[in-house]
Amino acid sequence: MSLSDGVARPLRIMVVTDAWQPQVNGVVRTLETLGSELKRLGHEVAYITPDLFSTVPMPTYPEIKLAVFTRRTVAKLIAEFDPDAIHIATEGPIGLAARRYCQRSKIPFTTSFHTRFPDYVHARFGVPVAWTYRALRWFHAPASAVMVATRSLERELKDRGFGNLRLWSRGVDVDLFQPGPKDWLDLPRPVYLYVGRVAVEKNVEAFLQLDLPGSKLVVGNGPQLAELKAKYPHVRFAGPKFGKELARHYAASDVFVFPSKTDTFGLVILEALASGLPVAAYPVQGPMDIVGEARVGVLSDDLAGAARRALELKPDLCRDHALNFSWTACTNQFLTNLARPQRGRRFPANAAPQ
């Protein structure tokens, strides 16, 4: 892989992230797949993740673990791996520790903007969106590149004062997610599927409230799960699913409903399309970037109407559309965006933690 400076050699790439297993979300799946693709291309990849630290549960999101006492360990791990490039994927405690180390050591790094955290904080706690965006601008400002999944998100963040924005799109595993048998799922047809976190910021209840024929199926976990299960007993809540079992649930459904208005992309949309499912969603960033004008989904403020009309779309076209999203192309974008490798520079193994 050739970087912008013409270097064509294997790189040692360190990815720093506060989002990791056992969390199940698009960020984690993206970072996992990125690592696999980078290794397939011959690069060496190391991760700094919450499982390497003592953690505490995040308030109102106990399944998300926040690392504590991160500074010395992060500094030690970076020095020991001696990376050519460092990518800080999240703005949590581990990301902050890595940012601090890089700045103090004058090491270039890149970041990525995965989540509309300001909208989530506002939805949960009422904190003004402008305050949180100010903090995020501070976090990302020193990065040589801030990677974003779509052009529309790039434009939005530019308008909010972010700089050094670069496109890093997303891909889908079309071998795992593909059309399959439907007859094993014992639900009245048609089956409308939601996959993702069961949380207020995902707007799941907007889907559950829809007047639709057939059945609603929810795959995922989250802080709203117990509340919504009690409130909507007619909905099938399957819990979190992974790998082949997740792909099986996609393939067995008829329409994928994506009620979120705050996601920056929506990897689950690509997984549904690869499985032959048409998409019903609001006309917002994420669905508009993926579906656009293609006849693979219906985007409307009338989500129930969109779900009913999506039944008329052809599964083959959905699958074909998903095939345009290659993980190889996305990984090449990531590599191009990385800060110039630190050729000739080595991190001292006994570097004092910053």
N, C-alpha and C positions, 0 to 999 in steps of 0.2 A: 504494500500500500504506500503510495507516495503522498507525503504531506506537503503543505504549501511551500516548504523550503527545499523540496526536491529529495528529501531523505526517503530512501526505500529500504527499510530494515524493520525487523521485529521490534516492537516497543514494549516497555514495561509500564503498564497503565494501572493506576490506583483509582478505584471508585469508592467514594466516601458517601455513606447513606444512612439516615436514621430510619428509613422504611425498609423492612426486610422480613423474612419469614419469622413467625408464622402468619404475618399479615397477608391477606389475599386482596390485592388491588392491582390496578394497571401499572403503577409505579414499580412495584416489586417485580411483576412479570416482565416489564420492559428492561429493568436492570439485569435480571437473570438471563434473558435472551441476549441482551447486548454482550454479556460476558461470554456466552457460548459462541456467538458469532465472532467476537474478537479472537478467541482461542482458535477457532476454525481457520481464521486468516493468518494464524501463526504468531499472534501477540500473546504476551504474558499478562495476566490480569489478577489483581488482588483487591479484596474488598475490606473496608472497615465498616462493620455493622454492629447493631445493638447487642447481639449475642456475645460480643467480646467484652462487655462491661456489666457492672451492676446496673440494674434498671428499676424504675418506678413506673407504675401505670399512669398514663396520661389522664388528667381529669376529664370525666364524662366519656372517655374512650379507653376503658381498661385493657382492651386487647392490644392497644398501641403502647409499647414500652419505650420510655425515655431514658437514655443512658445518663449516668451521673459520674462525676469525677473522671472526665474524659481527657483532659489536656495532656497529661504525661503519657498516657497510653497511646493517644493519637500521634504524638510527636515520635514516640519510640517506633510505632508501626511504620510510619512514613520513612524514618531514617533506615530501618532495617530492610525495607523493600527496595529503597533507592530507585524510585520511579522516574521514568522519562516524562510522564505527564500525570497530572492529578485532576480528577473531575469530582467536584462536590455536588452531589445530586439533590440534597435537601437542606433546608434551613434550620434543622433542629440542633440539639446539643453537640452531636458529633460533627455536623457540618460547621458549626460555629468554631469548634476546637481546631478543625483542619484549616479553616479560613484564617484564624489567628496565627497558626504555625506558618502557613504559607506567606502571609504578609510580613511577619517578623523576620522570616528567613529569606525574603525577597524571591520567592518561588512563584512563577506564574501558575495559574489554575483556571479552570473553566467551571461554570455552574450550569444548572438547568432549572427551568421554571415548570414544575409539573402540575401544581395544584393551586386553585384560587383560594388559598388559605384565608385571605381577608374576608371573603364572602362566608366561609365556614365559621370563622370567629364571630362575625356579625350575627349569623343565624343562631349560634349557640349562646352568645354572651352579650350581644348588642353593642360590641365595640365598633366605633365608626370605621368604615372601610378605609378611609383616607389615612388613619393612624397606622394601620397594619401595612398598607402599601408603602408608607414612608420607611418603615423598618425593613421591608423587603428590598427597597431601592438601595438602602445602606448596605445590606448583606451582599447584593449582587454587583454593586458598583466596581469593586476592584477586579472582577473577573475579566480575563481577556476575551471571553465569549460567554454570553448567556444563551443557552440553547432552549428553543421553544418548538412545540410540535407542529404549529400551523402558522400560515401567513396572517390569519386574522388575529391570532394571539400576539404575534409580533407587532402588528399595527397598534393593538390595544395597549401593550406595554410601552411602546414608543410614545404614545400619547400620554402615558402616565409618568414619563420621565426616565424610563429605563434606557440604557445604552448598550452597545456592543452585542446586539441581538443577532442570533444566527439560527437558521432553520435546522432542526433535527426531527424529522418525521418519525412515524411509527410503522411497524410491520405486524404481520400476523403469521402464526404457524399454520400454514394451509394444509400441512400433513396431519396435524392433530385435529384441527377444526375443519370438518367437512360434512357433507350431507350423510345421513345414516338412517337406520330404522326408527320408526315412530311408534310402532304397535306395542312396545313394551310399557309405554306410559299410560296408565289407567286413569285418564282424565277425559271428561267430555271435550270434544273438539268444537271450535279451534282453541288451541292453547297459546295464550299470550305470556311471554316470558320476560322476567326482569332478572338480570344478574348484576350483583354489585353489593356494596355496603348498604346495610339497612340502617340508614341514618338520616336525620332531618335534612341535611344539606343536599342529599341525593333526591329529595322530593318524591320518595317512594310512594307516599300516601296518595299523591295525585294519580298514580297508576292504579292503586287499589280501589279508589273511589269511582273509577270509570264504569259506566253501564255498558258491558260487553257480553255478547253471547259466549258460551263455552266456559273456559277455565282460565284462571290466573295462576301462574307459577312463579315463585320467588326463590332464587338461589343466592345464598349469601348469609352473612352474619353482621351484627352491628348493634349499637346501643338501643335502637328502636325495635328490635326483633320481638321481644316479649310483649311490648305494648301493642304492636300491630297484629301479632298472632291472636291476641285476645280480642282485638277490635274487629278483625276480619276473619272469622272462623271458616268462611267458605273458600278462602284462598289457601292453596297448597304451598307451605313453606318447607322447602327441602333442605335448608341449612347450607353450609358451605360445601362446595364440591371442587375437586382438583383434577387436573390432567385429563385422562380419558373419561372419567366419570362426569366432569364438567362438560366436555365435548359431547358426550352422549345426551345430556339434557338440552343443550343447544339444538342438536340435530332432531330431537324428538318433538320440538315445539313447532309452532306455525308462524308466529310473528314475534319479533323482539321489540319490546317497548322500553324506551329510554327517556325517563321523565326528568332527568337532571337538567337544570338550567345554568349550572356553575362549572361543569367539567371543562378542562382545557382541550381535551381530545375525545376520550371515550374509546379505549382499546376494546371494550366489550362489543362495541358496534362492529368493529372489524371481525371479531371472533364470530358474531352472529351471521354476518354476511358470508363469511367463509363456510359456514355451516348451511348455507342456503336459505337463511331467514331474512325476509324483508324487514325493514326497520320503521317504527313509528316514533317520532320524536318532535320536540318543539323546534322551531326554526331559530336555533341559537348556535353559538360557536361550538365546534365539535361535530355535531350532526351535519351542520352546513358545510364544514370543511371536508368531511368524509363522503357524505351522500351527494351533496351539491344538486345538480340537475339530473343525475342518473336515475333511471327507473328501478331503483333498488330500495326505495324508502319513500315515506310520505312525511313531510315536515309541516306541521300546522299547530297553531295555538289551540285548535280543537283536537286534543290528543285522542279522544275516543273515536272521532271521525277518521283520524289518521290511521289508527289501529285497524279499523274495519276496512278502509281502502287498501291498506297494505296487504291484506289477504289476496288481493287480485294480482299482485306482482309475481313475477316468475322467479322461482328459486335459482334457476340456472344463471340468470343475469346477476343475481346477488353474488353467487360464487365467482363468476367471471370478474366482477368488480373488485372483489377482495384480492384476487390474484395480482392486481396491479400494485399492491402494497408489499414490497419485498423487504425482508429484514436485511438482506445483503446491502441494498441501496441505502437503507437507514444507517447501517453501521459505517458505511463509507462516509456518509455525511458527518457522523460523530467524529470519525478520525480526522477529517478535514478541518473540523472546528477546534480540535485540541490545540492547546498552547504549544508553541515551538518546543520540541524536545530539548532537554537540557544536556546536549552532547558535551562530553568532557567534564561535566560537573557531577560529583558524587556527594551524596549526603553522608556526613560522617556517622559511622555506626554508633559512636558514643556521644552523639549530639545531645546537648542539654535540653530538656523539654522547655519549650517557650511558654 
